[in-house]
Amino acid sequence: MSYTIQSIDLFVREMPLDRMSFTVGREISAKNRRPRAIFLVRLKLIIDGHTKTIVGRSGDRPSFGWLDKRSDRTPEEKLAALISLVKKARTVYLENGASFETPFSFWKTSHEKIMDYAKAENHEALSASYASALFERAVIDAVCRAERLPFFEMVRDGKLGIDPRVVHPELKGFDLQRIIPLHQRSRFFIRHTVGLADPISENDLEKRIGDGEPETLEEYVKRDGLRFFKVKISGDIEADLARLNRIWLEAVVKADQPTITLDGNEAYKDIDEFYRFVTEFEKRYLGLFQHTAFIEQPLTRQLTHDPKTAATIQKISALKPLVIDEADGTVDSFKNAFAIGYSGTSHKNCKGVFKSILNRALCFHFADTTGREAFISGEDLSNMPIVPLHQDFDALSLLDISHTERNGHHYGFGLSHLTALEKQHVSKNHSDLYVKRGDELFLNIRDGAVDCGSVLGAGFGGDTTPDWDSLTPLDYWKPE
């Protein structure tokens, strides 16, 4: 079967104001990190020259400040550069999409062109991965819909054409069936992000919002039965340790068998300082340290891949596994980081679905050849309903990741960003994943987890169609 891309449309969904402020790393606010918007893609695919078109969808928040943290560029310049890169990626996908046989081979060729262009134009590799992945997912969705099969089955049955060895030669002969779970996962524990400005208990609130939803970490633990937590650290050792202890004593210790992960967001520019943080953390708060599963992206992305850090990274990894995130800009990033001493990499749809599938294969390969632990974690605070969130759950079900960072709903008010038509669709087709409280729909978290079997049907992310007429074409969008 051959496919042709007929057209690709880019839209923007403008988001309402956040109900609560979000601070990450050393940034002042989320305003320096992303606009109040979601990018959405509508890709039309033709099969074997037929006239009928199949629509594929994808979406992501344009988190320019996370993708590109270079200090010599303003937020406005970073957003403009990202939009330009996304438009270039669209052109590449259209040019390469005149005829292709498998989504994987098509992705590989297109991804390489986008990465080469981005490097020549001085874009961050992570930004290029974002731009490529935006269209990769729309192609995957369209082909899955053309076959009328779920994403999980398409990968399991070899219908996406995934060949690990063409990207990682050491995977020659690797049986892709090894990465496929025996039973598709449809229930995920929510790992609740605790931002640097997030209130832990009632004492941290100057004034309540009063919208009926929890406002403190303590309240979320009580209502949603949370068990997994992702805590941001700033790079200030004393401040971070004091806050971690507060979070543990005032909220997390009340959870059932709690697990914590830490996220540095590149906060540390000195590896010896980070080593001191880890050793002090273990010495002062051993119980909390033992409940911490891993530490994500503690160092800058440049320092992460510096071979000179290997000896210290390996000492730290002996105490606590380390995961890369912002440093995962290319298909080789995980492989390079693992050689230095890191144990894992994050899955985010915005970094690439095929890349995560290949990284999962690498995890098996590393275990076979080195005996060391290797794993993929589920991250991404920015995933919001409907398309970005649903497609991410679909990817996680294949990657067999049991808990995932997932609380954009804490900073936004449920599904208030959707149209009435979209909410009607969600209520009818996704009653497992959402619940109505008052006049709004919210993620249905029970006992710290969500059930999302309804998004795992035919296509990638199930039958979740945006109200296209309500969206703004990217060419006409004017960010605030």
N, C-alpha and C positions, 0 to 999 in steps of 0.2 A: 504494500500500500504506500502511495506517495501523497505528500501533503503540500499545500501551497498557502502561504499567508496572504490573504486578500487585503486586509487593512489592520491598522493598530491605532486605537484612539486613546488619548491620555486625558484623564479627568481629575478634578480636585473635589474632595468633600471637605467643606469648611466645618470646623469643629467649634462647639460652644466653649466658653471660658471654663477652665478647670475649676472644680469645686474646692480643691486644695492645692497649695503650692508644692512643687517638687524641686528638690535640690540634689544634685549628684556631683560627687567629687568636690573640686574646689570652685565649681561654677556657682553663680549667684542664683540663677533660676532656670527653669526649663525654656524660657524665652530665648536664651542664648544657645539653645540646643536644637530646637525645632519650631516650625510655625504651627499654628492651630489648624492643621489640615492633614488629610490622608490622600495620597496619590492612588488612583485606581486605573487599571488597564482593561480595555475591552479589545480583544484580539479576535478577528474573524478568520476562520480556517476553511479551506476547500479541500475535499478529499478526492483524489484520483480524477481531478478535472470536472467533478460534478458541480452543478450550479448551487446546490444547497450548502449553506455555510453553517459552521459550528462556532459558537462563541466561547472563548476562554477568558477567564478573569484572573486578576491578581491585584494586590494592593499593599501599601506600606506607608507608614509615616516617614516623611523626609527629614530624618534626624541628622541634619547637616553637622551639628556641633559634636555629635558622637562619631560620625564618620570621619570628620576632618577637624582635629584639635590644634592645628597649627596657629600659633598666636599672632602671626603677621597678617591674618585675614579677618575681616569683620564678619559678623553673622550674615549680613546682607550679601557680602561677596561670596561666602560659602554656599548660601542657598542658590544664588544665581549660577554658580559653577556647577552645583549638583543638578539643577534643572537642565543646563546645557548638556551635561553628560548623559542624563536620562534621554534627552532628545536624540543625541548621537547614537545611543544604544538602540533606540527605536529604529533609526535609519539602518543600522547594521542588521537588525533582525528582519526588516523588510527586504533588504537587498539579498540576504542569505536565504530568505524564506520563499524564493520563487519555486523551489522544489527540494524536498528533503524526504528521507526514508524513515529516520527514527529521531525522536526528540533529543536523545543523548548525543548523537553525532552532530546534529544541528547546533545544540548548545555548545559543544566543545569548540567548534569552528567560530561561532559568534562570540563566545566568551573570550577567546584568545584575541580576536580583533579589538574588542572593547578594552581589554586590559592593555594591549599595546598602544592604542590611541590614548588612553588615560595616562599612561606613563610618559608618553611624548608631550602631553599637554600639562604635566605637573599636577595631576590629580592624585589623591591618595588611592592606594590599591583597594582599600576598604570601600571607598566611594564607587570605584569601578565595579566591584563585586555586587554592590547594591543595585547599580544600574542594570547590570546583566541579569541579575536574579529576578528583577521586576518582570521582565519579559519571559524568562525561562519558565516561571510558574504559570503564566498565561498559556504558553505553548503546551505544557504538561496537562493543564486543565482541559484545553480544547481537544487534545488527542485522546485523553481518557473519555471525554464525552462522545467523541466520534466512535470510539469502541464500545461505548455504553457500559464501561466497567469502572469500578473504584480504583483509585490510585494504588492502594495496597495490592490488589490483584494484578494490575498492570506491571508492577515491579516484580512481583512473585513469579509471574508467567513469562517474564522476559520481553514484554511487549513495548518497553520504552527503549530497548536497545542498549542498556547499560553494559559497558565493557571496561572494567576497572583498569586493565593493563595499559590502555591507551593514554591514561593520565599518569598512572603509577606503574612503571614496568615491573617493579618487584611483586606486583599482584598477578603476574602472569600465571594462569592456571587456578586462580582463586575461584572457588565455587560461591557465587553470589547468594545461593540459597542459604548459606550459613548465617547471613545477616537477617534473614526473614524470621520474625517471631512465629512460633508454632500457632499461637492464638493472637489475633489482632487485639491490641489494647484499645479500650474505649473509655476507660476511667483513669483520670489523672489527678494526683494530688497537686494542689495549688501552693506554690512557694511564694509567699507574700513578701514583696519588697518593702524594706524599711528605709526610706530616704533620709538624708541627713537632717532635714527639717521636719520630718514626720513626728507628730505627737505620740508619745509612748503611753501616757496615762492622762487622766483628767487634769492633773496639775500642769500639763503642758499647754492647755487650751486657754488662750486669752479670752476668746469669745466663740461660742459654738455656732456652727453653720445652721444647724437645726433643720436639716432636710430629711431627717428620719433614718439616715444611713450612719454606720459607725464612723467615728472621727478619730479614734485612737487605736493603736495597736492592741491594747488590752481589750477594747470592745470588739475588734475583729476576731480575736482569739475566742472570745466567749460566744459570739453569735455563729461564726462559721466553722468552729471546731478546728482551727488551723493547726497543722503539725510541722509545716516546713516554712522556713523564713530565709530571706536573702537580705543581708544587712550591708548597707553602703559604709565604706570606711574612707576617711579623708586624707590619710597620710600623716596626720598628727597623732603620734603614738599615744600620748597620755589622754588626749580627748577621745580617741577611738576606743581605748580600753575602758575608760570610765562609762562611755555610752553603751558599749557592749554589755557591761555588767548591769547597767540599769535596765536595758532591754530584757536581759535574762531574768532578773529578779522581779521586775514589775509586770512582765507579760508572758514571755516565752516559757518560763518554768511552769506556768499554769496549763500549758498544752500537754496533750497526751503523746509521750515519747517524741519530744521535739528534735528536729534536725535543722541546723543552721548552715548557710553558706555565706561567705564574705565576698564582696565585690569592691575592688580597689579603683576600677575605672581609670587605670594608669596613674594613680595618685603618687606612686613612689618613683623618684628619679635616681635614687641611690639604693643599690641592692643591699648594702650592708645595713642601711636603716631599716629596710624591710625585714631582713633577717632578725634584727633586734626586736622588731614588733612581734614576730612569730614566737621567738623565745620568751619574751616578756608575757605574751598572751598565755602560753602554756604554763609558765611559772606562777602567774598570779591567779588565773581562773581555770584550773585544770578541768573541772567539771564541764564548764562551757566549752572549753577547747575540745574535749572528747566528744561533744555533741556537734562539732563543726565538721562538715563532710569535706569541704574543699575551699580554696581561696581562688577567686577568679580575677584575672588580669590585674595583678598588683603593680606591675612595672609598666613604663611607657612601651609602646609597641616597638620602638627602635631598640630599647634595652632588652626587651624580651628575646629578640633574635640574635643578641650578641653572644658569640661562643665563649667569650671571656667570663661570662656569668655562670658557666656550667657547673663549676665546682660548688659555688654557693647555692645555686638552684637545687642541686642534688642533695645538699645538706638540708635545705628547707623542705624538699619533697619527702625526705625521710620522716619528717615530723607531720606534714600535712600535704595532701595532693594539691597541685597547682593546675589551673585551667586558663587557656588563652581565650580572648574574646576580640577586643579591638585589634590585637596582633594577628588575627586570622584573616588577612586580606587576600591571600592567594591560595590556589589549590595545594601548594606545597607547605603552607604555613604550619599546619599541625605536625607534619613529618619533621620539619626543621626544629620545632619547639620540643617535640618528643626526644629528639637526639640530644638536646641540651639538658633535659631532665624534667620537663613538664609531663603531666599525666593525661590531660584531657583538653578538649576544645569544646566550645559552645555550639549548639545548633541554633541558628536563627534563619528563618526562611529568607530574610533580607540579605544573607550572605551566600545563599545558594542551596537548593535542594539536592541537586546532583552532588555537589561538593560534600554535603553531610552524609549522603549515602556512601560515597567513597571513603570518607573519614571513618565511618563505621566499619567498613571493610579493613581499613588500616588498623583499627583497634584489634581485630582478630589476628591480623598479620603480626602486629607488635607482640601480642601475647604469645603467639606461636614461636617467634624468633628470638625474643628477649626475655620472656617470662615476667615482664613488668606489667603493672596495671595500666590500662588505657581505656578511656571512656569518653562519651559525649554527654554533655549536660544540656538541659532545656532552658533557654533564656529568652528574653525579649519582653521588656515592660511595655513596649509601644504597640503591641498587637491589640487591635480593637475590632469589635464586630462590624460588619459581618465577614467580609472576604478574608482580611488578613488573619483574624483569629481562627476561623474555621479551617483555613488551609494549613495553619501551623499545627493544630491538633491532628490533622490528617497526616502530616509529616512525622509528628511525634509517635503516632500509632505504629508506623513502619519502623522507626528507629528504636522502638521499645523503651522509651524514656518514661519513667514512672511519675516523676514530679517535675514541675516546670514553673519558672517565674511567670506570674500571670496576675497582675493586679492593676492594669490600667484603669479598671473600673473604680479603683479607690480614688484616683485623681479626677476622673470624669463621672458624671451622674448616669450610671446605667447605659441604656441605649438611647439617651436623649438626643444623640447626634443623627439618628436615623429618621427617615420619613414615616408617615403613618402607614403607607403601603408596605414598606420594608418591615415595620413592626408587626403588621398583620401576617406577613409571610413567616416571620420568626416565630410568632405565637402558634401558628398552625403546624409548622414543620419541625420546630426545635424545642419542644416542651421539656425535653430532658435537660437541655443546656441552660435554659433561661426560666426565670420565675417572675411573676408580676407582684410588685409591692406598690400599693397605692396606684398611681396612674402610670408607672414606668416599669419597664422590664430590666432585670438584672441577671448577671451570671449566677446560676443556681449552685452555690457551694454548700455542700452538706457533708459533715464529718471531715472537713478539710479538703474535699475532692469534688470534681465535677464528672458527670456522665455525658458523653458526647457522641454516642453511636449514630445520631441523626446526621452528623456532618461527614460520615465515612462512606456515603453512597457513591453512585456513579459520578465520575469527575474527580477533581482535586478540591476537596473541601465541601463536597456534596452540592446540593441544589440551592445555592445561595446567590441570588441575582440582585445586584444593586438596582435601585431606581435611577436608571441612567439619565432620565430627563431632568432629575433634580440636581444633577452635578454640573460643575463649571468646567468647561474645557480648559486644559492647562494653559493654552495660548492666551486665554482671556483672563486668567487669574491674576489678581493683584494682592500679594500678601500684605498683611497689616504690619 
